[in-house]
Amino acid sequence: MQKIKSKSFVFIIPILIFSGISFYFFSLIFITFKLDIPKSKRSRETKYSYVISSSDNQILSKLSRKFEIENSQNQIPLFLKNAFISSEDKRFYKHNGIDLKSISRALIQNIRSGYVKEGGSTITQQVARLLFLNNDLSFQRKIKEIVISLILEFKYDKNQILKLYLNNIYLGSGAYGVNEASQVYFGKLIEELTLSEIALIAGLAPAPSIYSPYQDIELAIKNRNKVLESMYLDGYISLASKNKAIKEKINLNHQTADNFLDDKLLINFILEVTDKKIENENDYKFLRIKSSINKDWQEKAQNISRYAGPKELEFALLSIESNTGLIRTMITSKNPSINEFNRVTSSIRPLGSTFKIIPYAAALIEGIKLSDKFEDLPKCWESYCPKNFSEEYKGSVSLIESFKSSSNIVPISITKKIGLKNIINLANSFGLGYKQEFEEFPSLAIGAYGDNLLNITNAYSAINNNGKIQSPEIIEKIESFKKQPFWENKSISKKILDIKINKKLNKLLEKSVKEGTGKAASIKGKKIYGKTGTSDGNKDLWFIGSIDNLTTGIWIGYDDNKESELSSGNAAYLWKNFISEIYKIPIKK
């Protein structure tokens, strides 16, 4: 009886092992068949090729859209296709995802050289790894890669697989796909690349960090020449074409006259706005987007941002042309090329004293005069006992003097007299109170509630525009590839303040800069209208100011809401530096 059991056990073990292996492979095949091509997690989906220009027609950015997998009409340029096939997978059109000849050749070469000199992975295997796996050097991962490669060859044709590869391969310097590499290294659309430039990009594929022209231009050129030689030997290009491409001088993006803005956040914001404008329209493949950005101002402001306090302290700046609502400058961070957070539109921070313009506007609307007296003394409203920032009190003080010294007591007194609902309604008409809904608490009057830099700057821009508010806009027009107009900005304003009230508000703002808390922004011989703002613990430091037809807002602070040792005067001084730069006004440092 024991012998029968032992024999059964001997038979059962192989059956279980075989069943386990079979189950693993069948499960893997089943899962792979169900796999869809994942969306890129690394960057914005490029729905269309685009060229973004500044308000004075300088190119800010250009990028080709990724290749459409399902669209056979969307062809890969011939040189680009042949460069990658020649250098990465010569037998691409002959194998079924796995190339045993290439694997054997690579193995022999590596044994002879004593190190890994050549890889045996096909383009299809690289696609499997790029889209569904990782780079772990394990037997299990390699088996999965082989199975997925075979399934990919079954599900997609060769050109679709090549498109998947060219769309997703990492080519260094943050570029995923040949479209981004074309932009990063040469500032060009794919169709604009020369044979030499294509060969250099293809030469990055084995080791982007090693062959990057930004790291070692001589090594990058040496590898480019290898790709060109390979293309010539494989019959893809003529000897004359090869020699011409080898002689061609490499001009990298940062060396060209059209030096693009290194500002990923700004470009993405422009594209997000563009997407909304074309959302329900035809399927455009190429757009020319004229932004309202002044490139020179943008670069000057970005340079100034680097002087904003300690390294970890962040900075945002926004300039709006008051009579049109066009955004001329938008600085979202000290390091917008690597940062992921837009502090102009997405950061909701307590507005501090910049909000006080609202209760003062309400007071003037109610007939209170600039000369009317208020008590600026310590006071409690039930359990709420605010203090002035400097803990100095003026006693009986005029409306204009209380604004100049940025009293906390007077605006709360005004709000109690007029009613919090009226203050909220007026703030809403200025475009405030939508990012963070205002509630009826006395602290509202002194900026305890938050909003973003875009909205508070636009509110002050309305005062600079004779009480007429505009919708802020960063795009002037959008055209098709053949420059046919698709969308154009039309400035539409809405009157929210009487002209007489607006003039009185400008008197308050001018006094605040000339003699009050905004003195650090004053420029001799220039009329400036502005207001500082500070939240508890100096966590948020603001200055919003207008000169001529331009309103500029600045915010500085820590992302983690840490207290600062700076003051709103620092924000005012940075504002002054920016204005003096763009208007070419000499100021004493």
SEKE-217727 format. One record per residue (C-alpha): residue number from 1; x, y, z; residue in three letters. Coordinates in nm, 3 decimals, decimal comma. Layout:
# SEKE-217727
R  num       xx       yy       zz  residu
R  NUM        X        Y        Z     ala
...
***
This chain:
# SEKE-217727
R  num       xx       yy       zz  residu
R    1    0,000    0,000    0,000     met
R    2    0,287    0,235    0,091     gln
R    3    0,460    0,160   -0,242     lys
R    4    0,145    0,253   -0,439     ile
R    5    0,129    0,585   -0,251     lys
R    6    0,496    0,654   -0,323     ser
R    7    0,454    0,582   -0,694     lys
R    8    0,148    0,812   -0,706     ser
R    9    0,346    1,084   -0,532     phe
R   10    0,628    1,051   -0,788     val
R   11    0,380    1,101   -1,072     phe
R   12    0,193    1,385   -0,897     ile
R   13    0,500    1,609   -0,845     ile
R   14    0,585    1,648   -1,220     pro
R   15    0,216    1,693   -1,300     ile
R   16    0,190    1,971   -1,042     leu
R   17    0,509    2,137   -1,168     ile
R   18    0,392    2,111   -1,531     phe
R   19    0,046    2,240   -1,435     ser
R   20    0,200    2,531   -1,242     gly
R   21    0,424    2,630   -1,532     ile
R   22    0,139    2,592   -1,782     ser
R   23   -0,092    2,799   -1,562     phe
R   24    0,175    3,070   -1,532     tyr
R   25    0,225    3,091   -1,910     phe
R   26   -0,145    3,073   -1,995     phe
R   27   -0,218    3,342   -1,734     ser
R   28    0,060    3,559   -1,874     leu
R   29   -0,068    3,515   -2,230     ile
R   30   -0,426    3,585   -2,121     phe
R   31   -0,325    3,900   -1,933     ile
R   32   -0,106    4,019   -2,220     thr
R   33   -0,389    3,980   -2,472     phe
R   34   -0,600    4,205   -2,252     lys
R   35   -0,328    4,471   -2,222     leu
R   36   -0,402    4,805   -2,380     asp
R   37   -0,133    5,057   -2,462     ile
R   38   -0,104    5,267   -2,147     pro
R   39   -0,119    5,645   -2,165     lys
R   40    0,206    5,823   -2,095     ser
R   41    0,248    5,891   -1,727     lys
R   42    0,547    6,113   -1,779     arg
R   43    0,415    6,410   -1,971     ser
R   44    0,117    6,575   -2,129     arg
R   45   -0,040    6,384   -2,418     glu
R   46    0,056    6,569   -2,737     thr
R   47   -0,269    6,587   -2,932     lys
R   48   -0,126    6,811   -3,201     tyr
R   49    0,202    6,951   -3,322     ser
R   50    0,243    7,311   -3,217     tyr
R   51    0,451    7,623   -3,236     val
R   52    0,402    7,868   -2,949     ile
R   53    0,522    8,223   -3,006     ser
R   54    0,546    8,530   -2,786     ser
R   55    0,347    8,851   -2,833     ser
R   56    0,632    8,984   -3,051     asp
R   57    0,652    8,662   -3,256     asn
R   58    0,957    8,504   -3,095     gln
R   59    0,929    8,126   -3,067     ile
R   60    0,879    8,008   -2,709     leu
R   61    0,838    7,636   -2,781     ser
R   62    0,762    7,390   -3,056     lys
R   63    0,684    7,020   -3,039     leu
R   64    0,568    6,750   -3,280     ser
R   65    0,277    6,535   -3,167     arg
R   66    0,350    6,171   -3,104     lys
R   67    0,281    5,926   -3,386     phe
R   68   -0,079    5,802   -3,406     glu
R   69   -0,076    5,426   -3,357     ile
R   70   -0,408    5,351   -3,526     glu
R   71   -0,371    5,600   -3,810     asn
R   72   -0,188    5,450   -4,109     ser
R   73   -0,191    5,791   -4,280     gln
R   74    0,038    5,928   -4,007     asn
R   75    0,370    5,810   -4,147     gln
R   76    0,711    5,801   -3,979     ile
R   77    0,966    6,006   -4,180     pro
R   78    1,178    5,764   -4,384     leu
R   79    1,521    5,869   -4,253     phe
R   80    1,396    5,852   -3,893     leu
R   81    1,253    5,504   -3,940     lys
R   82    1,566    5,372   -4,114     asn
R   83    1,808    5,530   -3,863     ala
R   84    1,656    5,346   -3,567     phe
R   85    1,609    5,018   -3,753     ile
R   86    1,966    5,025   -3,882     ser
R   87    2,120    5,106   -3,542     ser
R   88    1,883    4,920   -3,308     glu
R   89    1,723    4,624   -3,490     asp
R   90    1,840    4,550   -3,844     lys
R   91    1,611    4,247   -3,882     arg
R   92    1,305    4,430   -3,744     phe
R   93    1,085    4,347   -4,045     tyr
R   94    1,205    3,983   -4,058     lys
R   95    1,153    3,853   -3,701     his
R   96    0,838    3,791   -3,497     asn
R   97    0,940    3,987   -3,189     gly
R   98    1,235    3,768   -3,087     ile
R   99    1,547    3,754   -3,305     asp
R  100    1,751    3,443   -3,223     leu
R  101    2,022    3,539   -3,471     lys
R  102    2,074    3,877   -3,303     ser
R  103    2,074    3,719   -2,959     ile
R  104    2,336    3,462   -3,068     ser
R  105    2,551    3,728   -3,236     arg
R  106    2,533    3,955   -2,928     ala
R  107    2,622    3,665   -2,698     leu
R  108    2,931    3,577   -2,905     ile
R  109    3,042    3,943   -2,921     gln
R  110    3,001    3,986   -2,545     asn
R  111    3,196    3,666   -2,470     ile
R  112    3,478    3,777   -2,701     arg
R  113    3,498    4,129   -2,554     ser
R  114    3,463    4,015   -2,194     gly
R  115    3,186    4,265   -2,120     tyr
R  116    2,835    4,349   -2,241     val
R  117    2,921    4,519   -2,570     lys
R  118    2,604    4,445   -2,763     glu
R  119    2,241    4,385   -2,665     gly
R  120    2,018    4,130   -2,833     gly
R  121    1,681    4,289   -2,760     ser
R  122    1,463    4,366   -3,058     thr
R  123    1,264    4,688   -3,093     ile
R  124    0,954    4,485   -3,003     thr
R  125    1,118    4,362   -2,682     gln
R  126    1,211    4,718   -2,596     gln
R  127    0,847    4,822   -2,648     val
R  128    0,736    4,541   -2,415     ala
R  129    0,980    4,666   -2,154     arg
R  130    0,895    5,035   -2,203     leu
R  131    0,519    4,996   -2,180     leu
R  132    0,452    4,700   -1,954     phe
R  133    0,763    4,604   -1,756     leu
R  134    1,069    4,750   -1,584     asn
R  135    1,444    4,709   -1,624     asn
R  136    1,493    4,443   -1,355     asp
R  137    1,754    4,189   -1,461     leu
R  138    1,557    3,880   -1,361     ser
R  139    1,470    3,557   -1,541     phe
R  140    1,100    3,607   -1,470     gln
R  141    1,101    3,956   -1,624     arg
R  142    1,282    3,826   -1,934     lys
R  143    1,023    3,550   -1,981     ile
R  144    0,743    3,809   -1,953     lys
R  145    0,925    4,031   -2,203     glu
R  146    0,947    3,748   -2,457     ile
R  147    0,580    3,651   -2,419     val
R  148    0,460    4,013   -2,439     ile
R  149    0,680    4,069   -2,747     ser
R  150    0,521    3,773   -2,926     leu
R  151    0,172    3,898   -2,839     ile
R  152    0,256    4,253   -2,952     leu
R  153    0,364    4,117   -3,289     glu
R  154    0,031    3,934   -3,309     phe
R  155   -0,181    4,236   -3,210     lys
R  156   -0,001    4,514   -3,401     tyr
R  157    0,171    4,550   -3,736     asp
R  158    0,538    4,645   -3,763     lys
R  159    0,477    5,015   -3,824     asn
R  160    0,250    5,037   -3,519     gln
R  161    0,517    4,871   -3,303     ile
R  162    0,778    5,111   -3,439     leu
R  163    0,552    5,405   -3,357     lys
R  164    0,509    5,276   -3,002     leu
R  165    0,885    5,256   -2,974     tyr
R  166    0,955    5,602   -3,116     leu
R  167    0,680    5,756   -2,901     asn
R  168    0,810    5,619   -2,573     asn
R  169    1,183    5,554   -2,584     ile
R  170    1,379    5,762   -2,334     tyr
R  171    1,643    5,970   -2,512     leu
R  172    1,787    6,171   -2,224     gly
R  173    1,741    6,523   -2,085     ser
R  174    1,381    6,447   -1,990     gly
R  175    1,281    6,355   -2,348     ala
R  176    1,043    6,059   -2,386     tyr
R  177    1,000    5,986   -2,754     gly
R  178    1,167    6,125   -3,064     val
R  179    0,926    6,420   -3,080     asn
R  180    1,046    6,545   -2,741     glu
R  181    1,410    6,467   -2,825     ala
R  182    1,375    6,675   -3,141     ser
R  183    1,251    6,964   -2,928     gln
R  184    1,504    6,925   -2,644     val
R  185    1,819    6,889   -2,855     tyr
R  186    1,739    7,093   -3,166     phe
R  187    1,426    7,301   -3,096     gly
R  188    1,264    7,154   -3,406     lys
R  189    0,961    6,962   -3,519     leu
R  190    1,041    6,607   -3,636     ile
R  191    0,984    6,705   -4,001     glu
R  192    1,248    6,980   -3,969     glu
R  193    1,531    6,748   -3,862     leu
R  194    1,825    6,691   -4,094     thr
R  195    1,973    6,346   -4,157     leu
R  196    2,266    6,439   -3,929     ser
R  197    2,033    6,539   -3,645     glu
R  198    1,822    6,224   -3,685     ile
R  199    2,135    6,009   -3,667     ala
R  200    2,248    6,186   -3,349     leu
R  201    1,910    6,124   -3,183     ile
R  202    1,912    5,757   -3,291     ala
R  203    2,262    5,727   -3,147     gly
R  204    2,130    5,823   -2,802     leu
R  205    1,911    5,512   -2,772     ala
R  206    2,166    5,266   -2,622     pro
R  207    2,276    5,502   -2,339     ala
R  208    2,123    5,853   -2,342     pro
R  209    2,321    5,978   -2,043     ser
R  210    2,653    5,870   -2,196     ile
R  211    2,593    5,986   -2,553     tyr
R  212    2,406    6,309   -2,472     ser
R  213    2,546    6,604   -2,671     pro
R  214    2,490    6,817   -2,362     tyr
R  215    2,728    6,593   -2,169     gln
R  216    2,991    6,507   -2,432     asp
R  217    2,942    6,654   -2,778     ile
R  218    3,245    6,473   -2,925     glu
R  219    3,116    6,132   -2,811     leu
R  220    2,765    6,217   -2,939     ala
R  221    2,909    6,306   -3,282     ile
R  222    3,120    5,988   -3,285     lys
R  223    2,808    5,781   -3,221     asn
R  224    2,612    5,980   -3,481     arg
R  225    2,878    5,887   -3,737     asn
R  226    2,842    5,518   -3,645     lys
R  227    2,469    5,540   -3,713     val
R  228    2,531    5,710   -4,048     leu
R  229    2,787    5,443   -4,142     glu
R  230    2,539    5,170   -4,049     ser
R  231    2,266    5,334   -4,259     met
R  232    2,504    5,355   -4,554     tyr
R  233    2,612    4,989   -4,525     leu
R  234    2,246    4,881   -4,495     asp
R  235    2,165    5,070   -4,816     gly
R  236    1,940    5,334   -4,661     tyr
R  237    2,149    5,635   -4,767     ile
R  238    2,404    5,712   -5,038     ser
R  239    2,773    5,773   -4,980     leu
R  240    2,724    6,140   -5,069     ala
R  241    2,442    6,176   -4,817     ser
R  242    2,650    6,008   -4,548     lys
R  243    2,950    6,233   -4,608     asn
R  244    2,737    6,548   -4,617     lys
R  245    2,569    6,453   -4,287     ala
R  246    2,907    6,381   -4,122     ile
R  247    3,036    6,727   -4,223     lys
R  248    2,725    6,905   -4,096     glu
R  249    2,784    7,115   -3,786     lys
R  250    2,565    7,026   -3,488     ile
R  251    2,372    7,329   -3,358     asn
R  252    2,202    7,240   -3,031     leu
R  253    1,886    7,410   -2,910     asn
R  254    2,057    7,634   -2,655     his
R  255    2,305    7,753   -2,921     gln
R  256    2,045    7,872   -3,174     thr
R  257    1,898    8,220   -3,215     ala
R  258    1,554    8,082   -3,128     asp
R  259    1,655    7,992   -2,775     asn
R  260    1,331    7,858   -2,632     phe
R  261    1,197    7,930   -2,285     leu
R  262    1,308    7,667   -2,037     asp
R  263    0,968    7,685   -1,867     asp
R  264    0,768    7,364   -1,876     lys
R  265    0,495    7,497   -1,645     leu
R  266    0,422    7,806   -1,855     leu
R  267    0,413    7,606   -2,179     ile
R  268    0,183    7,345   -2,023     asn
R  269   -0,049    7,621   -1,897     phe
R  270   -0,069    7,772   -2,247     ile
R  271   -0,146    7,428   -2,390     leu
R  272   -0,414    7,359   -2,125     glu
R  273   -0,585    7,687   -2,219     val
R  274   -0,553    7,596   -2,589     thr
R  275   -0,709    7,253   -2,526     asp
R  276   -1,014    7,418   -2,370     lys
R  277   -1,055    7,652   -2,666     lys
R  278   -1,044    7,370   -2,925     ile
R  279   -1,223    7,109   -2,711     glu
R  280   -1,536    7,076   -2,925     asn
R  281   -1,377    7,166   -3,256     glu
R  282   -1,225    6,968   -3,543     asn
R  283   -0,934    6,732   -3,487     asp
R  284   -0,645    6,970   -3,553     tyr
R  285   -0,305    6,813   -3,617     lys
R  286   -0,097    7,134   -3,610     phe
R  287   -0,157    7,465   -3,434     leu
R  288    0,024    7,796   -3,432     arg
R  289   -0,041    7,950   -3,089     ile
R  290    0,041    8,315   -3,036     lys
R  291    0,066    8,377   -2,664     ser
R  292    0,043    8,714   -2,491     ser
R  293    0,377    8,657   -2,316     ile
R  294    0,652    8,913   -2,359     asn
R  295    0,959    8,690   -2,386     lys
R  296    1,206    8,958   -2,278     asp
R  297    0,999    9,043   -1,968     trp
R  298    0,957    8,673   -1,890     gln
R  299    1,331    8,614   -1,894     glu
R  300    1,402    8,925   -1,684     lys
R  301    1,140    8,824   -1,425     ala
R  302    1,276    8,469   -1,408     gln
R  303    1,623    8,606   -1,344     asn
R  304    1,490    8,835   -1,065     ile
R  305    1,314    8,538   -0,899     ser
R  306    1,652    8,391   -0,810     arg
R  307    1,716    8,678   -0,567     tyr
R  308    1,402    8,602   -0,365     ala
R  309    1,548    8,501   -0,032     gly
R  310    1,670    8,154    0,075     pro
R  311    1,692    7,869   -0,175     lys
R  312    1,376    7,693   -0,050     glu
R  313    1,167    8,012   -0,057     leu
R  314    0,939    8,013   -0,361     glu
R  315    0,838    8,296   -0,591     phe
R  316    0,552    8,377   -0,829     ala
R  317    0,497    8,682   -1,050     leu
R  318    0,217    8,782   -1,285     leu
R  319    0,185    9,088   -1,510     ser
R  320   -0,149    9,178   -1,671     ile
R  321   -0,205    9,447   -1,933     glu
R  322   -0,492    9,624   -1,758     ser
R  323   -0,701    9,744   -2,052     asn
R  324   -0,695    9,408   -2,236     thr
R  325   -0,650    9,144   -1,964     gly
R  326   -0,357    8,996   -2,158     leu
R  327   -0,098    8,821   -1,942     ile
R  328    0,247    8,955   -2,033     arg
R  329    0,455    8,772   -1,773     thr
R  330    0,391    8,458   -1,567     met
R  331    0,659    8,320   -1,335     ile
R  332    0,532    8,010   -1,154     thr
R  333    0,847    7,910   -0,967     ser
R  334    1,216    7,980   -0,924     lys
R  335    1,279    7,658   -1,122     asn
R  336    0,986    7,616   -1,365     pro
R  337    1,175    7,372   -1,589     ser
R  338    1,177    7,105   -1,315     ile
R  339    0,891    7,218   -1,091     asn
R  340    0,547    7,060   -1,114     glu
R  341    0,334    7,321   -0,934     phe
R  342    0,188    7,641   -1,080     asn
R  343    0,194    7,896   -0,797     arg
R  344    0,012    8,158   -1,006     val
R  345   -0,305    7,956   -1,066     thr
R  346   -0,299    7,658   -0,828     ser
R  347   -0,160    7,798   -0,503     ser
R  348   -0,442    7,923   -0,277     ile
R  349   -0,288    8,134    0,000     arg
R  350   -0,423    8,388    0,255     pro
R  351   -0,436    8,726    0,080     leu
R  352   -0,341    8,930    0,385     gly
R  353   -0,371    9,306    0,350     ser
R  354   -0,401    9,294   -0,030     thr
R  355   -0,769    9,207    0,035     phe
R  356   -0,826    9,530    0,232     lys
R  357   -0,892    9,721   -0,090     ile
R  358   -1,233    9,548   -0,097     ile
R  359   -1,377    9,681    0,235     pro
R  360   -1,231   10,025    0,155     tyr
R  361   -1,399   10,016   -0,187     ala
R  362   -1,725    9,917   -0,014     ala
R  363   -1,685   10,209    0,228     ala
R  364   -1,644   10,457   -0,059     leu
R  365   -1,945   10,308   -0,239     ile
R  366   -2,147   10,363    0,081     glu
R  367   -2,055   10,732    0,076     gly
R  368   -1,776   10,729    0,336     ile
R  369   -1,514   10,995    0,253     lys
R  370   -1,135   10,957    0,249     leu
R  371   -1,118   11,218    0,524     ser
R  372   -1,376   11,052    0,751     asp
R  373   -1,237   10,948    1,089     lys
R  374   -1,221   10,599    1,237     phe
R  375   -1,083   10,466    1,564     glu
R  376   -0,762   10,272    1,524     asp
R  377   -0,740   10,127    1,875     leu
R  378   -0,734    9,771    2,015     pro
R  379   -1,083    9,629    1,999     lys
R  380   -1,268    9,297    2,027     cys
R  381   -1,563    9,170    1,828     trp
R  382   -1,706    8,907    2,061     glu
R  383   -1,412    8,667    2,110     ser
R  384   -1,218    8,797    1,810     tyr
R  385   -0,950    9,050    1,916     cys
R  386   -0,724    9,136    1,617     pro
R  387   -0,407    9,341    1,647     lys
R  388   -0,229    9,569    1,404     asn
R  389    0,074    9,405    1,246     phe
R  390    0,323    9,637    1,419     ser
R  391    0,104    9,661    1,729     glu
R  392    0,101   10,038    1,678     glu
R  393   -0,231   10,225    1,688     tyr
R  394   -0,309   10,573    1,555     lys
R  395   -0,620   10,652    1,761     gly
R  396   -0,858   10,873    1,559     ser
R  397   -0,742   10,838    1,198     val
R  398   -0,877   10,922    0,852     ser
R  399   -0,975   10,650    0,607     leu
R  400   -0,678   10,730    0,381     ile
R  401   -0,430   10,733    0,670     glu
R  402   -0,561   10,400    0,804     ser
R  403   -0,508   10,241    0,460     phe
R  404   -0,156   10,388    0,435     lys
R  405   -0,057   10,232    0,767     ser
R  406   -0,249    9,909    0,682     ser
R  407   -0,463    9,914    0,997     ser
R  408   -0,638    9,586    1,078     asn
R  409   -0,892    9,751    1,309     ile
R  410   -1,043    9,999    1,059     val
R  411   -1,132    9,752    0,776     pro
R  412   -1,304    9,524    1,029     ile
R  413   -1,498    9,826    1,164     ser
R  414   -1,599    9,914    0,807     ile
R  415   -1,708    9,556    0,741     thr
R  416   -1,918    9,544    1,058     lys
R  417   -2,084    9,870    0,956     lys
R  418   -2,155    9,770    0,595     ile
R  419   -2,216    9,398    0,649     gly
R  420   -2,009    9,094    0,560     leu
R  421   -2,251    8,986    0,286     lys
R  422   -2,199    9,314    0,102     asn
R  423   -1,820    9,276    0,131     ile
R  424   -1,839    8,919   -0,006     ile
R  425   -2,062    9,026   -0,296     asn
R  426   -1,822    9,307   -0,388     leu
R  427   -1,523    9,070   -0,365     ala
R  428   -1,704    8,825   -0,592     asn
R  429   -1,756    9,100   -0,852     ser
R  430   -1,375    9,146   -0,849     phe
R  431   -1,334    8,773   -0,921     gly
R  432   -1,235    8,681   -0,566     leu
R  433   -1,388    8,418   -0,337     gly
R  434   -1,429    8,137   -0,588     tyr
R  435   -1,108    7,942   -0,528     lys
R  436   -1,181    7,941   -0,154     gln
R  437   -1,539    8,034   -0,069     glu
R  438   -1,560    8,335    0,162     phe
R  439   -1,754    8,296    0,486     glu
R  440   -1,902    8,562    0,713     glu
R  441   -1,623    8,599    0,968     phe
R  442   -1,468    8,936    1,069     pro
R  443   -1,118    8,810    0,977     ser
R  444   -1,230    8,808    0,612     leu
R  445   -1,183    9,188    0,604     ala
R  446   -0,808    9,159    0,665     ile
R  447   -0,736    8,878    0,421     gly
R  448   -0,763    8,562    0,630     ala
R  449   -0,919    8,379    0,336     tyr
R  450   -0,718    8,260    0,038     gly
R  451   -0,711    8,303   -0,337     asp
R  452   -0,448    8,275   -0,609     asn
R  453   -0,208    8,532   -0,751     leu
R  454   -0,396    8,540   -1,082     leu
R  455   -0,726    8,652   -0,926     asn
R  456   -0,590    8,909   -0,680     ile
R  457   -0,368    9,064   -0,950     thr
R  458   -0,662    9,082   -1,189     asn
R  459   -0,871    9,251   -0,918     ala
R  460   -0,610    9,528   -0,889     tyr
R  461   -0,584    9,539   -1,269     ser
R  462   -0,955    9,633   -1,277     ala
R  463   -0,885    9,933   -1,052     ile
R  464   -0,602   10,028   -1,291     asn
R  465   -0,854   10,002   -1,577     asn
R  466   -1,098   10,265   -1,445     asn
R  467   -1,307   10,010   -1,259     gly
R  468   -1,358    9,776   -1,557     lys
R  469   -1,262    9,410   -1,508     ile
R  470   -1,133    9,181   -1,784     gln
R  471   -1,100    8,805   -1,798     ser
R  472   -0,724    8,741   -1,789     pro
R  473   -0,602    8,572   -2,108     glu
R  474   -0,267    8,421   -2,207     ile
R  475   -0,344    8,353   -2,574     ile
R  476   -0,385    8,621   -2,841     glu
R  477   -0,477    8,392   -3,128     lys
R  478   -0,467    8,034   -3,259     ile
R  479   -0,411    7,950   -3,624     glu
R  480   -0,397    7,633   -3,831     ser
R  481   -0,082    7,506   -4,005     phe
R  482   -0,158    7,724   -4,309     lys
R  483   -0,213    8,026   -4,080     lys
R  484   -0,588    8,022   -4,118     gln
R  485   -0,745    8,194   -3,812     pro
R  486   -0,912    7,955   -3,572     phe
R  487   -0,957    8,159   -3,253     trp
R  488   -0,871    8,518   -3,163     glu
R  489   -0,895    8,698   -2,830     asn
R  490   -1,153    8,975   -2,812     lys
R  491   -1,119    9,198   -2,509     ser
R  492   -1,450    9,228   -2,324     ile
R  493   -1,468    9,429   -2,003     ser
R  494   -1,733    9,462   -1,734     lys
R  495   -1,773    9,779   -1,530     lys
R  496   -1,774    9,706   -1,157     ile
R  497   -1,685   10,048   -1,009     leu
R  498   -1,796   10,404   -1,070     asp
R  499   -1,514   10,619   -1,210     ile
R  500   -1,522   10,855   -0,909     lys
R  501   -1,495   10,567   -0,663     ile
R  502   -1,214   10,419   -0,869     asn
R  503   -1,015   10,745   -0,858     lys
R  504   -1,043   10,751   -0,478     lys
R  505   -0,917   10,391   -0,459     leu
R  506   -0,617   10,489   -0,669     asn
R  507   -0,547   10,771   -0,422     lys
R  508   -0,539   10,511   -0,144     leu
R  509   -0,305   10,289   -0,342     leu
R  510   -0,075   10,574   -0,445     glu
R  511   -0,049   10,694   -0,084     lys
R  512    0,031   10,340    0,031     ser
R  513    0,334   10,330   -0,202     val
R  514    0,450   10,688   -0,148     lys
R  515    0,431   10,693    0,230     glu
R  516    0,302   10,362    0,360     gly
R  517    0,381    9,992    0,375     thr
R  518    0,454    9,972    0,000     gly
R  519    0,731   10,233    0,007     lys
R  520    0,990    9,978   -0,109     ala
R  521    0,814    9,976   -0,448     ala
R  522    0,831   10,353   -0,504     ser
R  523    1,022   10,482   -0,807     ile
R  524    1,113   10,848   -0,823     lys
R  525    0,907   11,042   -1,076     gly
R  526    0,662   10,753   -1,138     lys
R  527    0,303   10,715   -1,024     lys
R  528    0,263   10,372   -0,869     ile
R  529   -0,055   10,231   -0,718     tyr
R  530   -0,012    9,930   -0,496     gly
R  531   -0,057    9,740   -0,172     lys
R  532    0,148    9,499    0,035     thr
R  533    0,005    9,193    0,210     gly
R  534    0,131    8,962    0,484     thr
R  535   -0,028    8,655    0,640     ser
R  536    0,033    8,535    0,998     asp
R  537    0,396    8,454    1,071     gly
R  538    0,507    8,617    0,742     asn
R  539    0,413    8,291    0,568     lys
R  540    0,281    8,476    0,263     asp
R  541    0,435    8,800    0,137     leu
R  542    0,252    8,993   -0,135     trp
R  543    0,281    9,309   -0,336     phe
R  544    0,033    9,401   -0,609     ile
R  545    0,115    9,721   -0,797     gly
R  546    0,022    9,911   -1,112     ser
R  547    0,225   10,146   -1,328     ile
R  548    0,089   10,292   -1,653     asp
R  549   -0,126   10,020   -1,813     asn
R  550    0,043    9,727   -1,638     leu
R  551   -0,053    9,554   -1,312     thr
R  552    0,198    9,314   -1,160     thr
R  553    0,151    9,088   -0,859     gly
R  554    0,427    8,913   -0,663     ile
R  555    0,399    8,639   -0,401     trp
R  556    0,686    8,488   -0,204     ile
R  557    0,667    8,217    0,060     gly
R  558    0,742    7,854    0,145     tyr
R  559    0,541    7,572   -0,012     asp
R  560    0,518    7,396    0,324     asp
R  561    0,366    7,709    0,483     asn
R  562    0,673    7,770    0,698     lys
R  563    0,718    8,109    0,864     glu
R  564    0,952    8,354    0,693     ser
R  565    1,199    8,607    0,827     glu
R  566    1,129    8,838    0,532     leu
R  567    0,853    9,099    0,501     ser
R  568    0,611    9,217    0,235     ser
R  569    0,862    9,497    0,176     gly
R  570    1,083    9,233    0,013     asn
R  571    0,802    9,152   -0,231     ala
R  572    0,760    9,525   -0,300     ala
R  573    1,132    9,563   -0,366     tyr
R  574    1,135    9,268   -0,608     leu
R  575    0,839    9,431   -0,786     trp
R  576    1,041    9,751   -0,818     lys
R  577    1,339    9,558   -0,959     asn
R  578    1,119    9,393   -1,221     phe
R  579    0,953    9,718   -1,328     ile
R  580    1,284    9,904   -1,345     ser
R  581    1,423    9,623   -1,565     glu
R  582    1,138    9,612   -1,816     ile
R  583    1,093    9,991   -1,830     tyr
R  584    1,470   10,049   -1,826     lys
R  585    1,448   10,284   -1,527     ile
R  586    1,775   10,327   -1,337     pro
R  587    1,724   10,281   -0,963     ile
R  588    1,957   10,291   -0,667     lys
R  589    2,032    9,942   -0,537     lys
***
